[in-house]
């Protein structure tokens, strides 16, 4: 009895497996286009187009066409060159913005952010905005302060040249400090540039010192250093006009964050008995400067790994100036403290 039911069970199993396939076969066999539409299709293709005549083929000479242009390429929008100099906002030829690829100052990237810049964007910038933000309700007017005297002086006299002229600066050699605008998310202080400068007095007698200084600065900053020559003869300092005595490297963008990251995380923690940066260091415009001794410059990884390749006792010291977008030393010091740069002594804001 079981042997008789075996073929029936096998047939039912096959039908069960083929049941989902039948609707798909029906849809694939269905015609979606009428016979008339199929007949209207073109039977020819682009491959059946006849080739050009022999006269046209023989007359094609690209070398002769290029010579006929007299060395001038056809007009194209890719031949635009931005003006080399900025001649004012009213000049008809204005240079494009730095973000435009046709600009002379265009720099592609950044393609990856250094760790210090990632920390600034994710943590430091929001914290600085919260620490320096001052909320003013709508309609608030600051009270008028009693000023002993006007800082800017007016022009006195009957000369017609004095009319509609800006006020004169205060007396003396002092300068007016920059105004601090209200803090918003658009003007959070940030690092704009780092300048590394090294002056080598021994280069007056031996030019090898200035060569070593240039190689060291180029190694630690990843930027080609620029040499500077003495302009005047100074007997007290032993300077002679025309002699190369110093080198400078301006570090910007990604290289600036890489340099500060090495400085804060590797070099400064290894300096023995280093108090930090003086609190009085600053130019009242948000730029902080400090110096490193020759033995401290040798702690950079690029110099330490190739220390034997440099002549002994020829590695120079350097001055490091950190340029920020802050308008006063207090905000600049707060920014540098947040990235790990210590300060000591009396703060001068």
BELCORPE-V680129 format. One record per residue. N is the residue number from 0. RES is the residue in three letters. OMEGA is omega in whole degrees, 0 to 359 (* if undefined). Layout:
n:N res:RES omega:OMEGA
n:N res:RES omega:OMEGA
//
This chain:
n:0 res:UNK omega:180
n:1 res:UNK omega:179
n:2 res:UNK omega:179
n:3 res:UNK omega:182
n:4 res:UNK omega:183
n:5 res:UNK omega:178
n:6 res:UNK omega:180
n:7 res:UNK omega:178
n:8 res:UNK omega:179
n:9 res:UNK omega:180
n:10 res:UNK omega:179
n:11 res:UNK omega:178
n:12 res:UNK omega:179
n:13 res:UNK omega:179
n:14 res:UNK omega:178
n:15 res:UNK omega:179
n:16 res:UNK omega:183
n:17 res:UNK omega:183
n:18 res:UNK omega:178
n:19 res:UNK omega:184
n:20 res:UNK omega:185
n:21 res:UNK omega:178
n:22 res:UNK omega:179
n:23 res:UNK omega:177
n:24 res:UNK omega:178
n:25 res:UNK omega:181
n:26 res:UNK omega:180
n:27 res:UNK omega:180
n:28 res:UNK omega:181
n:29 res:UNK omega:177
n:30 res:UNK omega:180
n:31 res:UNK omega:180
n:32 res:UNK omega:180
n:33 res:UNK omega:180
n:34 res:UNK omega:180
n:35 res:UNK omega:180
n:36 res:UNK omega:179
n:37 res:UNK omega:181
n:38 res:UNK omega:181
n:39 res:UNK omega:179
n:40 res:UNK omega:180
n:41 res:UNK omega:180
n:42 res:UNK omega:182
n:43 res:UNK omega:179
n:44 res:UNK omega:180
n:45 res:UNK omega:180
n:46 res:UNK omega:181
n:47 res:UNK omega:178
n:48 res:UNK omega:182
n:49 res:UNK omega:180
n:50 res:UNK omega:178
n:51 res:UNK omega:182
n:52 res:UNK omega:181
n:53 res:UNK omega:180
n:54 res:UNK omega:179
n:55 res:UNK omega:181
n:56 res:UNK omega:180
n:57 res:UNK omega:180
n:58 res:UNK omega:180
n:59 res:UNK omega:181
n:60 res:UNK omega:182
n:61 res:UNK omega:180
n:62 res:UNK omega:178
n:63 res:UNK omega:177
n:64 res:UNK omega:179
n:65 res:UNK omega:178
n:66 res:UNK omega:180
n:67 res:UNK omega:180
n:68 res:UNK omega:182
n:69 res:UNK omega:178
n:70 res:UNK omega:181
n:71 res:UNK omega:178
n:72 res:UNK omega:177
n:73 res:UNK omega:181
n:74 res:UNK omega:182
n:75 res:UNK omega:180
n:76 res:UNK omega:179
n:77 res:UNK omega:180
n:78 res:UNK omega:181
n:79 res:UNK omega:176
n:80 res:UNK omega:181
n:81 res:UNK omega:179
n:82 res:UNK omega:183
n:83 res:UNK omega:182
n:84 res:UNK omega:176
n:85 res:UNK omega:187
n:86 res:UNK omega:175
n:87 res:UNK omega:184
n:88 res:UNK omega:182
n:89 res:UNK omega:180
n:90 res:UNK omega:183
n:91 res:UNK omega:180
n:92 res:UNK omega:181
n:93 res:UNK omega:177
n:94 res:UNK omega:178
n:95 res:UNK omega:178
n:96 res:UNK omega:183
n:97 res:UNK omega:179
n:98 res:UNK omega:180
n:99 res:UNK omega:180
n:100 res:UNK omega:179
n:101 res:UNK omega:180
n:102 res:UNK omega:177
n:103 res:UNK omega:181
n:104 res:UNK omega:183
n:105 res:UNK omega:176
n:106 res:UNK omega:181
n:107 res:UNK omega:179
n:108 res:UNK omega:0
n:109 res:UNK omega:180
n:110 res:UNK omega:176
n:111 res:UNK omega:182
n:112 res:UNK omega:174
n:113 res:UNK omega:180
n:114 res:UNK omega:181
n:115 res:UNK omega:179
n:116 res:UNK omega:176
n:117 res:UNK omega:178
n:118 res:UNK omega:179
n:119 res:UNK omega:183
n:120 res:UNK omega:184
n:121 res:UNK omega:188
n:122 res:UNK omega:189
n:123 res:UNK omega:182
n:124 res:UNK omega:176
n:125 res:UNK omega:179
n:126 res:UNK omega:178
n:127 res:UNK omega:178
n:128 res:UNK omega:179
n:129 res:UNK omega:183
n:130 res:UNK omega:185
n:131 res:UNK omega:182
n:132 res:UNK omega:176
n:133 res:UNK omega:184
n:134 res:UNK omega:175
n:135 res:UNK omega:181
n:136 res:UNK omega:179
n:137 res:UNK omega:181
n:138 res:UNK omega:181
n:139 res:UNK omega:177
n:140 res:UNK omega:181
n:141 res:UNK omega:180
n:142 res:UNK omega:180
n:143 res:UNK omega:180
n:144 res:UNK omega:178
n:145 res:UNK omega:181
n:146 res:UNK omega:181
n:147 res:UNK omega:180
n:148 res:UNK omega:180
n:149 res:UNK omega:184
n:150 res:UNK omega:179
n:151 res:UNK omega:184
n:152 res:UNK omega:178
n:153 res:UNK omega:176
n:154 res:UNK omega:181
n:155 res:UNK omega:180
n:156 res:UNK omega:182
n:157 res:UNK omega:182
n:158 res:UNK omega:178
n:159 res:UNK omega:179
n:160 res:UNK omega:181
n:161 res:UNK omega:183
n:162 res:UNK omega:177
n:163 res:UNK omega:177
n:164 res:UNK omega:177
n:165 res:UNK omega:182
n:166 res:UNK omega:180
n:167 res:UNK omega:178
n:168 res:UNK omega:180
n:169 res:UNK omega:180
n:170 res:UNK omega:179
n:171 res:UNK omega:182
n:172 res:UNK omega:180
n:173 res:UNK omega:179
n:174 res:UNK omega:179
n:175 res:UNK omega:178
n:176 res:UNK omega:180
n:177 res:UNK omega:177
n:178 res:UNK omega:179
n:179 res:UNK omega:180
n:180 res:UNK omega:177
n:181 res:UNK omega:184
n:182 res:UNK omega:174
n:183 res:UNK omega:180
n:184 res:UNK omega:181
n:185 res:UNK omega:185
n:186 res:UNK omega:174
n:187 res:UNK omega:182
n:188 res:UNK omega:178
n:189 res:UNK omega:181
n:190 res:UNK omega:181
n:191 res:UNK omega:185
n:192 res:UNK omega:175
n:193 res:UNK omega:179
n:194 res:UNK omega:179
n:195 res:UNK omega:184
n:196 res:UNK omega:180
n:197 res:UNK omega:176
n:198 res:UNK omega:185
n:199 res:UNK omega:180
n:200 res:UNK omega:181
n:201 res:UNK omega:181
n:202 res:UNK omega:177
n:203 res:UNK omega:181
n:204 res:UNK omega:183
n:205 res:UNK omega:182
n:206 res:UNK omega:178
n:207 res:UNK omega:179
n:208 res:UNK omega:182
n:209 res:UNK omega:176
n:210 res:UNK omega:178
n:211 res:UNK omega:179
n:212 res:UNK omega:178
n:213 res:UNK omega:179
n:214 res:UNK omega:180
n:215 res:UNK omega:180
n:216 res:UNK omega:178
n:217 res:UNK omega:181
n:218 res:UNK omega:185
n:219 res:UNK omega:182
n:220 res:UNK omega:183
n:221 res:UNK omega:180
n:222 res:UNK omega:179
n:223 res:UNK omega:182
n:224 res:UNK omega:182
n:225 res:UNK omega:179
n:226 res:UNK omega:179
n:227 res:UNK omega:181
n:228 res:UNK omega:177
n:229 res:UNK omega:183
n:230 res:UNK omega:185
n:231 res:UNK omega:174
n:232 res:UNK omega:178
n:233 res:UNK omega:185
n:234 res:UNK omega:182
n:235 res:UNK omega:180
n:236 res:UNK omega:181
n:237 res:UNK omega:181
n:238 res:UNK omega:175
n:239 res:UNK omega:183
n:240 res:UNK omega:179
n:241 res:UNK omega:180
n:242 res:UNK omega:177
n:243 res:UNK omega:186
n:244 res:UNK omega:184
n:245 res:UNK omega:177
n:246 res:UNK omega:182
n:247 res:UNK omega:176
n:248 res:UNK omega:177
n:249 res:UNK omega:184
n:250 res:UNK omega:183
n:251 res:UNK omega:172
n:252 res:UNK omega:187
n:253 res:UNK omega:180
n:254 res:UNK omega:179
n:255 res:UNK omega:179
n:256 res:UNK omega:176
n:257 res:UNK omega:181
n:258 res:UNK omega:180
n:259 res:UNK omega:177
n:260 res:UNK omega:176
n:261 res:UNK omega:183
n:262 res:UNK omega:186
n:263 res:UNK omega:187
n:264 res:UNK omega:186
n:265 res:UNK omega:190
n:266 res:UNK omega:187
n:267 res:UNK omega:178
n:268 res:UNK omega:182
n:269 res:UNK omega:179
n:270 res:UNK omega:181
n:271 res:UNK omega:176
n:272 res:UNK omega:176
n:273 res:UNK omega:184
n:274 res:UNK omega:184
n:275 res:UNK omega:179
n:276 res:UNK omega:179
n:277 res:UNK omega:179
n:278 res:UNK omega:179
n:279 res:UNK omega:180
n:280 res:UNK omega:180
n:281 res:UNK omega:181
n:282 res:UNK omega:180
n:283 res:UNK omega:180
n:284 res:UNK omega:176
n:285 res:UNK omega:179
n:286 res:UNK omega:184
n:287 res:UNK omega:182
n:288 res:UNK omega:173
n:289 res:UNK omega:185
n:290 res:UNK omega:176
n:291 res:UNK omega:178
n:292 res:UNK omega:180
n:293 res:UNK omega:179
n:294 res:UNK omega:176
n:295 res:UNK omega:176
n:296 res:UNK omega:180
n:297 res:UNK omega:180
n:298 res:UNK omega:176
n:299 res:UNK omega:183
n:300 res:UNK omega:182
n:301 res:UNK omega:179
n:302 res:UNK omega:184
n:303 res:UNK omega:183
n:304 res:UNK omega:178
n:305 res:UNK omega:186
n:306 res:UNK omega:182
n:307 res:UNK omega:181
n:308 res:UNK omega:178
n:309 res:UNK omega:177
n:310 res:UNK omega:182
n:311 res:UNK omega:176
n:312 res:UNK omega:177
n:313 res:UNK omega:177
n:314 res:UNK omega:187
n:315 res:UNK omega:167
n:316 res:UNK omega:182
n:317 res:UNK omega:172
n:318 res:UNK omega:182
n:319 res:UNK omega:178
n:320 res:UNK omega:180
n:321 res:UNK omega:180
n:322 res:UNK omega:178
n:323 res:UNK omega:178
n:324 res:UNK omega:178
n:325 res:UNK omega:181
n:326 res:UNK omega:177
n:327 res:UNK omega:183
n:328 res:UNK omega:182
n:329 res:UNK omega:179
n:330 res:UNK omega:178
n:331 res:UNK omega:179
n:332 res:UNK omega:178
n:333 res:UNK omega:178
n:334 res:UNK omega:182
n:335 res:UNK omega:175
n:336 res:UNK omega:181
n:337 res:UNK omega:178
n:338 res:UNK omega:174
n:339 res:UNK omega:179
n:340 res:UNK omega:183
n:341 res:UNK omega:177
n:342 res:UNK omega:178
n:343 res:UNK omega:178
n:344 res:UNK omega:183
n:345 res:UNK omega:180
n:346 res:UNK omega:176
n:347 res:UNK omega:183
n:348 res:UNK omega:*
//
